[in-house]
Amino acid sequence: MCGIVAYVGPKDAAPILLEGLQRLEYRGYDSAGLVVSNKGLKLRKVKGRVADLAKVVPARFKGGLGIGHTRWATHGVPSDENAHPHLSADQRIAVVHNGIIENAAELRAKLIADGVAFASETDTEVLAHLIAHAVDENDTLEEAVRKTLKSIVGTYGIAVIDAERPGEVVVARNGSPIVLGIGEKEMFAASDVAALIRYTRQVVHLEDGELAVLKADGFHTFASDARETAKEPLTVDWDAGHYDTGGYEHYLLKEISEQPETITRTMSGRLDERFHVAHLGGLNMDARETRSFRRVKIIGCGSAYYSGQIGAQLIEELARIPADAEPASEFRYRNPVVDPDTLYVAISQSGETYDTLAAVQELKRKGGRVIGIVNAVGSAIAREVDGGIYLHAGPEVSVASTKAFTSTAVAFALLALHLGRVRDLSPADGRRIVEGLRRLPGQIADILTQGDKIAELARKYAGHPSMMFVGRVRGYPVAREGAQKLKEISYVHAEAYPASELKHGPLALIGPEMPTVAIVPDDELLDKNLTTLGEIRTRGGQVLMVGHREPEAKLADDVIVIPKNEVELDPILLTIPLQLLAYHAAVALDRDVDKPRNLAKSVTVE
């Protein structure tokens, strides 16, 4: 969940490292640091943001080799001492690390018994001392790193430099991403291509258990047993402009506003007007195999899980296949029954979410057929699965997911249409869904024009300490995602319940101090949803309704009316005003919208 950047080449490393860290700050931002090599190691690190680090890096901080890090704390509170990079006692070895070393306490105790003095509370510092000890035994840096990692239990993405080898960086990966960037007589490494994209679009993804040595004129990769590995570079489609705010005040608002274009890209080339079907060649399944599945199980974390709930309903409604969604973090620990007749779908915007990746690996080990829905091409989950759907939503920088969420929901609509048309979904219903998908971008654009009205409503409700979100059937995962958005960026407590469950307990919370956001689509459950609004209003609760038409005046204090699509696709549209509501509430409360406290974008630790 932290950010790593490394550079070796003819330029000064410090400005490159600082810029890379700024682009990776969404991965962790409680402390930051860098070290460059120039007749010894020169280190600067601080508690705080990358901007704070930039203030303490002198203008003449020269050196063509360096590593940098922005941190999301796991071991030790945010502090100057616990910030990365960490140095060995003799100041020769510097290490930056993402992940968690599970046997750090045991290794630390042994090192202390051998007389090593620790300068931090982190698990990472263990690596610096162990590598330094191995180098002292006349090992090369790559051999010292390889030997040290044999004693490590846990996850890591690391970059290591040696003051006495100023021309090379050693990196390694196990459960936490490392990407190499191939430049012109220079090499880069990072935990995300965002840090590399200004300098190169040629990248190499390391696999778990792989290491690499980077020098200015190239690189070589090898496995933990020292066996050389062959890697083919990929060309990244994104460019540096994708990582700019584009004139918006926040990345989050930019990404919300991009959704008409991003879902258009998700659908591009995938809708067949002749047969009213979705073409998903990336699934790597023919029609016979597609028909053989009797159940669909969807796994993801956070917003990906909620999009999976929308997906499960789409698949059941359109393909008539039993489907359900489950948090990947729970799935991997409950010894699940892996059925050969079940199609498993793993969702991750980054393609690196550790809990989801580990669940995929367990499914593969047990013979499950797994496809992925991911945004990042070449990511770990994309490489691990049997096939899948790329979202093509472009990089999502803000920690809170918006455009990736809606693109994922659209991808599920495509998958449901694909599964349905090889089974029992009629051409007429296929045409209806295809036409509905075609209407989505324009309808989202219409909703976005209500930004000022929704901002006013957000200011009205943001002062309440807690809010309830309710919805029935198709509206329930929308309510869950709406509550999640409000919680994570405005810090206003929010709970989501099925509307039918209110009277089974949560209704006790309803009163003037607890407003309710009600998801009320114009579908077969409209009357029941309106009855729920009446139950809330009679108990003094305020109601903000999101739906397709105005109800009776007594049933809602405020209403956000959105365009109507096909009932199966309406949940995609219903999420948009909730994104805007959360965003404007966070702005009204003066929150750090793009970097909410305690959270990071890519969760690569347990």
BELNOR-V208524 format. One record per backbone hydrogen bond with DSSP energy under -1.0 kcal/mol. CO is the residue of the C=O (numbers start at 0). NH is the residue of the N-H. If there is no record, write none. Layout:
BEGIN
CO|NH / CO|NH
END
This chain:
BEGIN
2|69 / 3|190 / 4|67 / 5|188 / 6|65 / 7|186 / 12|16 / 13|17 / 14|18 / 15|19 / 16|20 / 17|21 / 18|22 / 19|23 / 23|26 / 24|27 / 25|600 / 29|47 / 30|70 / 31|45 / 32|68 / 33|43 / 34|66 / 35|41 / 39|37 / 41|35 / 43|33 / 45|31 / 48|52 / 49|53 / 50|54 / 52|55 / 58|60 / 62|12 / 63|8 / 64|36 / 65|6 / 66|34 / 67|4 / 68|32 / 69|2 / 70|29 / 78|82 / 85|94 / 87|90 / 91|162 / 92|87 / 93|160 / 94|85 / 95|158 / 97|156 / 99|154 / 100|103 / 102|106 / 103|107 / 104|108 / 105|109 / 106|110 / 107|111 / 108|112 / 109|113 / 110|115 / 111|114 / 123|126 / 123|127 / 124|128 / 125|129 / 126|130 / 127|131 / 128|132 / 129|133 / 130|134 / 131|135 / 133|138 / 134|137 / 139|143 / 140|144 / 141|145 / 142|146 / 143|147 / 144|148 / 147|150 / 148|151 / 152|101 / 152|102 / 155|173 / 156|97 / 157|171 / 158|95 / 159|169 / 160|93 / 161|164 / 164|167 / 168|213 / 169|159 / 170|211 / 171|157 / 172|208 / 173|155 / 177|205 / 178|189 / 179|203 / 180|187 / 185|182 / 186|7 / 187|180 / 188|5 / 189|178 / 191|194 / 192|195 / 192|196 / 195|198 / 195|199 / 200|235 / 201|181 / 202|233 / 203|179 / 206|209 / 209|172 / 210|221 / 211|170 / 212|219 / 213|168 / 214|217 / 217|214 / 219|212 / 220|228 / 221|210 / 222|225 / 226|222 / 233|202 / 238|241 / 239|242 / 240|243 / 244|247 / 249|253 / 250|254 / 251|255 / 252|256 / 253|257 / 255|258 / 257|260 / 257|261 / 258|262 / 260|264 / 261|265 / 262|266 / 263|267 / 266|269 / 269|278 / 271|275 / 271|276 / 276|271 / 279|282 / 280|283 / 281|387 / 285|289 / 286|290 / 294|342 / 295|323 / 296|344 / 297|325 / 298|346 / 299|327 / 300|303 / 301|305 / 302|306 / 303|307 / 304|308 / 305|309 / 306|310 / 307|311 / 308|312 / 309|313 / 310|314 / 311|315 / 312|316 / 313|317 / 314|318 / 321|295 / 323|297 / 325|299 / 326|329 / 326|330 / 327|331 / 329|332 / 338|341 / 340|293 / 340|294 / 342|296 / 343|370 / 344|298 / 345|372 / 348|374 / 348|375 / 350|380 / 352|356 / 353|357 / 354|358 / 355|359 / 356|360 / 357|361 / 358|362 / 359|363 / 360|364 / 361|365 / 362|367 / 363|366 / 368|343 / 369|385 / 370|345 / 371|388 / 372|347 / 373|390 / 375|378 / 378|382 / 379|383 / 380|384 / 386|371 / 388|373 / 401|405 / 402|406 / 403|407 / 404|408 / 405|409 / 406|410 / 407|411 / 408|412 / 409|413 / 410|414 / 411|415 / 412|416 / 413|417 / 414|418 / 415|419 / 416|420 / 419|422 / 419|424 / 425|429 / 426|430 / 427|431 / 428|432 / 429|433 / 430|434 / 431|435 / 432|436 / 433|437 / 434|438 / 438|442 / 439|443 / 440|444 / 441|445 / 442|446 / 443|447 / 446|449 / 447|450 / 449|453 / 450|454 / 451|455 / 452|456 / 453|457 / 454|458 / 455|459 / 456|460 / 457|461 / 460|463 / 464|492 / 466|494 / 467|516 / 468|496 / 469|518 / 470|498 / 471|474 / 474|478 / 475|479 / 476|480 / 477|481 / 478|482 / 479|483 / 480|484 / 481|485 / 482|486 / 483|487 / 484|488 / 485|489 / 486|490 / 492|466 / 494|468 / 496|470 / 497|500 / 498|501 / 500|503 / 501|504 / 501|506 / 504|507 / 505|508 / 510|513 / 514|467 / 515|543 / 516|469 / 517|545 / 520|522 / 522|525 / 524|528 / 525|529 / 526|530 / 527|531 / 528|532 / 529|533 / 530|534 / 531|535 / 532|536 / 533|537 / 535|540 / 536|539 / 541|515 / 542|556 / 542|557 / 543|517 / 544|559 / 545|519 / 546|561 / 551|554 / 557|544 / 559|546 / 565|568 / 565|569 / 568|571 / 569|573 / 570|574 / 572|575 / 574|578 / 575|579 / 576|580 / 577|581 / 578|582 / 579|583 / 580|584 / 581|585 / 582|586 / 583|587 / 584|588 / 585|590 / 586|589 / 590|592 / 593|398 / 595|598 / 601|603 / 602|353
END
